[in-house]
Every structure is written in C-alpha cells, then in structure tokens.
Amino acid sequence: MILLVGTIANLIVEDVEGPLIYEIHIQPIEPMAGDRIAITIYCIDSSGVANAEIRASIDGGEWEVYKMNFYACLCLAGGRWIGNIDPVDVGEQVQIYVTAYDDSPARNSADTEMFHYQIET
C-alpha cells in the first residue's frame, strides 16, 4: 500500500505540463451575423482533465470566459469538451482560444492557438 501511494504521489508531482489538446473543431467554419460559435476540443493528460474554458474577445475588448462542458470520456485521462460563445453581429472582429486545465494539484494549463474571425452578413 505504501509503495502504491508513493508511486501515485510521484506521478502527480512529476506532472508539470498542461493537457495535450489534440483536436479542435469550430462551427460554423465561417461564422455569420447571428451565429453562435460552437467549439469542441479533445484533450488528454496523465493527471486527467479538470476543466476547459473558451476565451473570446469582440473587437479587441475584454476577454470573456465561457465554460465548456465535459461530454464524453474517451479514456481515463481525457475526453471531449464542448462549449459555445454568444451570437455574433455583423462587422465584429472575434478572437477565440481555449484553455484546458489538468487535474493535478498544480492545475497546469494549456492553450490552443488563437482563432480570428471577421463577421460578415
């Protein structure tokens, strides 16, 4: 039992990186006025994935945080996370990225690349 506890503690202490986000889907591909932008990510981490959040900025304004929901477990250490941002308006410039956090005591994080959209009619 002591050996098992020591092994688990070492695995947790050694986790210094955020989750691996290995697939990203954004729908619609070319958002138009009135569209809600939906984001799905797939990620994994040796400590498990605790949560994920969408960050969005409209026209260079403050970053809004949108919660993502865990949808399906693909393995013990990760899965699919789904969320969306509010409907967008004509002429808005939208920037989006996602941050995922692992389930280690350090709550290591990882970000996706930044996505930019100019909303047309």
DRENPA-3360 file (N, C-alpha, C; in nm, 2 decimals, always signed):
BEGIN
1 = MILLVGTI = +0.08/-0.12/+0.00/+0.00/+0.00/+0.00/+0.09/+0.13/+0.00 ~ +0.19/+0.13/+0.08/+0.28/+0.25/+0.09/+0.35/+0.27/-0.05 ~ +0.39/+0.16/-0.11/+0.45/+0.17/-0.24/+0.36/+0.23/-0.35 ~ +0.23/+0.19/-0.34/+0.13/+0.24/-0.43/+0.11/+0.39/-0.41 ~ +0.09/+0.43/-0.29/+0.08/+0.57/-0.25/+0.20/+0.65/-0.30 ~ +0.32/+0.60/-0.28/+0.44/+0.67/-0.32/+0.44/+0.68/-0.48 ~ +0.40/+0.58/-0.55/+0.40/+0.58/-0.69/+0.30/+0.69/-0.74 ~ +0.19/+0.69/-0.69/+0.08/+0.79/-0.73/+0.13/+0.93/-0.70;
9 = ANLIVEDV = +0.19/+0.95/-0.58/+0.24/+1.08/-0.55/+0.35/+1.13/-0.64 ~ +0.44/+1.04/-0.68/+0.54/+1.07/-0.78/+0.48/+1.11/-0.92 ~ +0.38/+1.04/-0.96/+0.32/+1.07/-1.09/+0.26/+1.21/-1.08 ~ +0.19/+1.24/-0.97/+0.13/+1.37/-0.96/+0.23/+1.48/-0.95 ~ +0.33/+1.47/-0.87/+0.44/+1.57/-0.86/+0.51/+1.59/-0.99 ~ +0.53/+1.49/-1.07/+0.60/+1.50/-1.19/+0.52/+1.56/-1.31 ~ +0.39/+1.58/-1.29/+0.31/+1.64/-1.39/+0.32/+1.79/-1.39 ~ +0.40/+1.84/-1.48/+0.43/+1.98/-1.49/+0.38/+2.05/-1.62;
17 = EGPLIYEI = +0.31/+1.97/-1.70/+0.26/+2.03/-1.82/+0.11/+2.02/-1.82 ~ +0.05/+2.11/-1.90/-0.09/+2.11/-1.91/-0.14/+2.00/-2.01 ~ -0.27/+1.99/-2.02/-0.32/+1.88/-2.11/-0.28/+1.90/-2.25 ~ -0.27/+1.79/-2.32/-0.25/+1.79/-2.47/-0.38/+1.81/-2.54 ~ -0.40/+1.92/-2.60/-0.52/+1.94/-2.68/-0.49/+1.90/-2.82 ~ -0.54/+1.79/-2.86/-0.50/+1.73/-2.99/-0.60/+1.74/-3.10 ~ -0.72/+1.79/-3.08/-0.81/+1.82/-3.19/-0.91/+1.93/-3.15 ~ -0.93/+2.02/-3.25/-1.02/+2.13/-3.22/-1.12/+2.14/-3.34;
25 = HIQPIEPM = -1.24/+2.16/-3.31/-1.35/+2.18/-3.41/-1.42/+2.31/-3.38 ~ -1.43/+2.40/-3.47/-1.51/+2.53/-3.45/-1.62/+2.53/-3.56 ~ -1.74/+2.55/-3.52/-1.86/+2.55/-3.61/-1.94/+2.68/-3.58 ~ -1.99/+2.75/-3.68/-1.96/+2.72/-3.82/-1.82/+2.76/-3.86 ~ -1.77/+2.71/-3.97/-1.63/+2.73/-4.02/-1.62/+2.88/-4.05 ~ -1.72/+2.94/-4.11/-1.72/+3.09/-4.14/-1.84/+3.15/-4.07 ~ -1.83/+3.19/-3.95/-1.95/+3.24/-3.87/-2.00/+3.37/-3.94 ~ -2.14/+3.38/-3.94/-2.21/+3.49/-4.00/-2.29/+3.56/-3.88;
33 = AGDRIAIT = -2.34/+3.68/-3.91/-2.42/+3.75/-3.81/-2.53/+3.66/-3.76 ~ -2.54/+3.66/-3.63/-2.64/+3.59/-3.56/-2.60/+3.45/-3.52 ~ -2.49/+3.40/-3.57/-2.44/+3.27/-3.54/-2.38/+3.26/-3.40 ~ -2.41/+3.15/-3.34/-2.34/+3.11/-3.21/-2.22/+3.03/-3.25 ~ -2.11/+3.06/-3.20/-1.99/+2.98/-3.24/-1.97/+2.87/-3.14 ~ -1.97/+2.75/-3.19/-1.95/+2.63/-3.11/-1.81/+2.57/-3.12 ~ -1.75/+2.54/-3.01/-1.61/+2.49/-3.00/-1.61/+2.35/-2.93 ~ -1.55/+2.26/-3.00/-1.53/+2.12/-2.94/-1.38/+2.10/-2.94;
41 = IYCIDSSG = -1.33/+2.05/-2.82/-1.18/+2.01/-2.82/-1.18/+1.87/-2.76 ~ -1.07/+1.80/-2.80/-1.04/+1.67/-2.75/-0.90/+1.69/-2.68 ~ -0.89/+1.65/-2.55/-0.76/+1.66/-2.48/-0.74/+1.55/-2.39 ~ -0.62/+1.53/-2.34/-0.58/+1.43/-2.25/-0.46/+1.47/-2.17 ~ -0.45/+1.42/-2.05/-0.35/+1.45/-1.95/-0.33/+1.33/-1.86 ~ -0.21/+1.31/-1.82/-0.18/+1.19/-1.73/-0.25/+1.21/-1.59 ~ -0.28/+1.33/-1.55/-0.35/+1.36/-1.43/-0.50/+1.37/-1.45 ~ -0.54/+1.36/-1.57/-0.68/+1.38/-1.60/-0.71/+1.52/-1.64;
49 = VANAEIRA = -0.82/+1.56/-1.70/-0.85/+1.69/-1.74/-0.96/+1.74/-1.65 ~ -0.94/+1.85/-1.57/-1.03/+1.90/-1.47/-1.14/+1.99/-1.54 ~ -1.10/+2.08/-1.63/-1.20/+2.16/-1.70/-1.13/+2.23/-1.82 ~ -1.22/+2.30/-1.89/-1.17/+2.37/-2.01/-1.26/+2.49/-2.02 ~ -1.21/+2.60/-2.08/-1.28/+2.73/-2.09/-1.25/+2.79/-2.22 ~ -1.35/+2.85/-2.28/-1.33/+2.93/-2.40/-1.31/+3.08/-2.36 ~ -1.21/+3.14/-2.43/-1.19/+3.28/-2.40/-1.21/+3.35/-2.54 ~ -1.30/+3.46/-2.53/-1.33/+3.53/-2.66/-1.33/+3.68/-2.63;
57 = SIDGGEWE = -1.28/+3.75/-2.73/-1.27/+3.89/-2.73/-1.34/+3.94/-2.86 ~ -1.43/+4.04/-2.84/-1.50/+4.10/-2.95/-1.44/+4.24/-2.98 ~ -1.40/+4.27/-3.10/-1.35/+4.40/-3.13/-1.24/+4.45/-3.04 ~ -1.15/+4.36/-3.00/-1.04/+4.40/-2.91/-1.08/+4.43/-2.77 ~ -1.20/+4.40/-2.73/-1.25/+4.43/-2.59/-1.20/+4.33/-2.49 ~ -1.25/+4.34/-2.37/-1.22/+4.25/-2.26/-1.24/+4.10/-2.30 ~ -1.16/+4.01/-2.25/-1.18/+3.87/-2.27/-1.29/+3.82/-2.19 ~ -1.39/+3.76/-2.25/-1.50/+3.69/-2.18/-1.46/+3.54/-2.17;
65 = VYKMNFYA = -1.50/+3.48/-2.06/-1.48/+3.34/-2.03/-1.61/+3.26/-2.04 ~ -1.61/+3.16/-2.12/-1.72/+3.07/-2.14/-1.69/+2.93/-2.10 ~ -1.77/+2.88/-2.01/-1.75/+2.74/-1.96/-1.77/+2.64/-2.07 ~ -1.69/+2.53/-2.07/-1.71/+2.42/-2.16/-1.75/+2.30/-2.07 ~ -1.83/+2.22/-2.13/-1.89/+2.10/-2.06/-1.82/+1.97/-2.11 ~ -1.79/+1.89/-2.01/-1.74/+1.76/-2.04/-1.85/+1.67/-2.10 ~ -1.82/+1.62/-2.22/-1.93/+1.55/-2.29/-1.91/+1.40/-2.30 ~ -1.79/+1.35/-2.32/-1.76/+1.21/-2.34/-1.62/+1.17/-2.30;
73 = CLCLAGGR = -1.61/+1.06/-2.23/-1.48/+1.01/-2.18/-1.43/+0.92/-2.29 ~ -1.32/+0.95/-2.35/-1.26/+0.86/-2.45/-1.15/+0.77/-2.38 ~ -1.11/+0.81/-2.26/-1.01/+0.73/-2.19/-1.02/+0.78/-2.04 ~ -0.94/+0.72/-1.96/-0.95/+0.76/-1.81/-0.89/+0.90/-1.79 ~ -0.81/+0.95/-1.89/-0.73/+1.07/-1.86/-0.78/+1.19/-1.95 ~ -0.89/+1.18/-2.02/-0.93/+1.30/-2.10/-1.06/+1.28/-2.16 ~ -1.09/+1.35/-2.27/-1.22/+1.33/-2.34/-1.25/+1.45/-2.42 ~ -1.38/+1.47/-2.45/-1.43/+1.57/-2.54/-1.50/+1.68/-2.45;
81 = WIGNIDPV = -1.47/+1.81/-2.48/-1.52/+1.92/-2.41/-1.59/+2.01/-2.52 ~ -1.71/+2.06/-2.48/-1.79/+2.13/-2.58/-1.84/+2.26/-2.51 ~ -1.84/+2.37/-2.59/-1.89/+2.50/-2.54/-1.92/+2.59/-2.66 ~ -1.98/+2.70/-2.63/-2.01/+2.80/-2.73/-2.01/+2.94/-2.68 ~ -1.99/+3.04/-2.77/-2.00/+3.18/-2.73/-2.13/+3.24/-2.79 ~ -2.16/+3.35/-2.73/-2.29/+3.42/-2.77/-2.29/+3.45/-2.92 ~ -2.41/+3.47/-2.97/-2.42/+3.51/-3.11/-2.34/+3.63/-3.14 ~ -2.29/+3.64/-3.26/-2.20/+3.75/-3.31/-2.28/+3.84/-3.40;
89 = DVGEQVQI = -2.23/+3.96/-3.42/-2.30/+4.06/-3.50/-2.22/+4.10/-3.62 ~ -2.28/+4.15/-3.72/-2.21/+4.20/-3.84/-2.10/+4.29/-3.81 ~ -1.99/+4.28/-3.88/-1.88/+4.37/-3.86/-1.79/+4.34/-3.74 ~ -1.83/+4.25/-3.65/-1.74/+4.23/-3.53/-1.62/+4.15/-3.57 ~ -1.51/+4.18/-3.50/-1.39/+4.10/-3.51/-1.38/+4.02/-3.39 ~ -1.38/+3.89/-3.40/-1.38/+3.79/-3.29/-1.25/+3.72/-3.28 ~ -1.20/+3.71/-3.16/-1.08/+3.63/-3.14/-1.12/+3.52/-3.03 ~ -1.08/+3.40/-3.06/-1.11/+3.29/-2.97/-0.99/+3.20/-2.94;
97 = YVTAYDDS = -0.98/+3.15/-2.82/-0.89/+3.04/-2.79/-0.95/+2.96/-2.67 ~ -0.89/+2.84/-2.65/-0.94/+2.76/-2.54/-0.83/+2.73/-2.45 ~ -0.85/+2.73/-2.32/-0.76/+2.68/-2.22/-0.81/+2.56/-2.15 ~ -0.73/+2.45/-2.14/-0.77/+2.33/-2.07/-0.68/+2.32/-1.94 ~ -0.73/+2.27/-1.83/-0.66/+2.25/-1.71/-0.65/+2.11/-1.67 ~ -0.54/+2.06/-1.62/-0.53/+1.92/-1.58/-0.58/+1.91/-1.43 ~ -0.59/+1.79/-1.38/-0.64/+1.76/-1.25/-0.53/+1.74/-1.15 ~ -0.41/+1.79/-1.18/-0.30/+1.78/-1.08/-0.32/+1.89/-0.97;
105 = PARNSADT = -0.25/+1.88/-0.86/-0.25/+1.99/-0.76/-0.21/+2.12/-0.82 ~ -0.12/+2.12/-0.92/-0.07/+2.25/-0.97/-0.17/+2.31/-1.07 ~ -0.27/+2.23/-1.12/-0.37/+2.28/-1.22/-0.30/+2.34/-1.34 ~ -0.21/+2.26/-1.40/-0.13/+2.30/-1.52/-0.23/+2.33/-1.63 ~ -0.20/+2.43/-1.71/-0.29/+2.46/-1.82/-0.22/+2.46/-1.96 ~ -0.30/+2.45/-2.06/-0.25/+2.46/-2.20/-0.35/+2.54/-2.28 ~ -0.31/+2.61/-2.38/-0.39/+2.69/-2.46/-0.39/+2.64/-2.61 ~ -0.50/+2.66/-2.68/-0.50/+2.63/-2.82/-0.44/+2.76/-2.89;
113 = EMFHYQIE = -0.42/+2.75/-3.02/-0.39/+2.86/-3.10/-0.50/+2.96/-3.09 ~ -0.48/+3.09/-3.13/-0.58/+3.19/-3.14/-0.65/+3.18/-3.28 ~ -0.78/+3.19/-3.28/-0.86/+3.19/-3.40/-0.92/+3.33/-3.42 ~ -0.91/+3.38/-3.54/-0.96/+3.52/-3.57/-1.07/+3.51/-3.67 ~ -1.18/+3.58/-3.65/-1.29/+3.59/-3.74/-1.34/+3.73/-3.76 ~ -1.37/+3.76/-3.89/-1.44/+3.89/-3.92/-1.58/+3.85/-3.96 ~ -1.68/+3.90/-3.89/-1.81/+3.85/-3.91/-1.88/+3.93/-4.02 ~ -1.92/+3.86/-4.12/-1.99/+3.92/-4.24/-2.14/+3.89/-4.23;
121 = T = -2.22/+3.94/-4.32/-2.36/+3.93/-4.33/-2.40/+3.78/-4.35;
% end
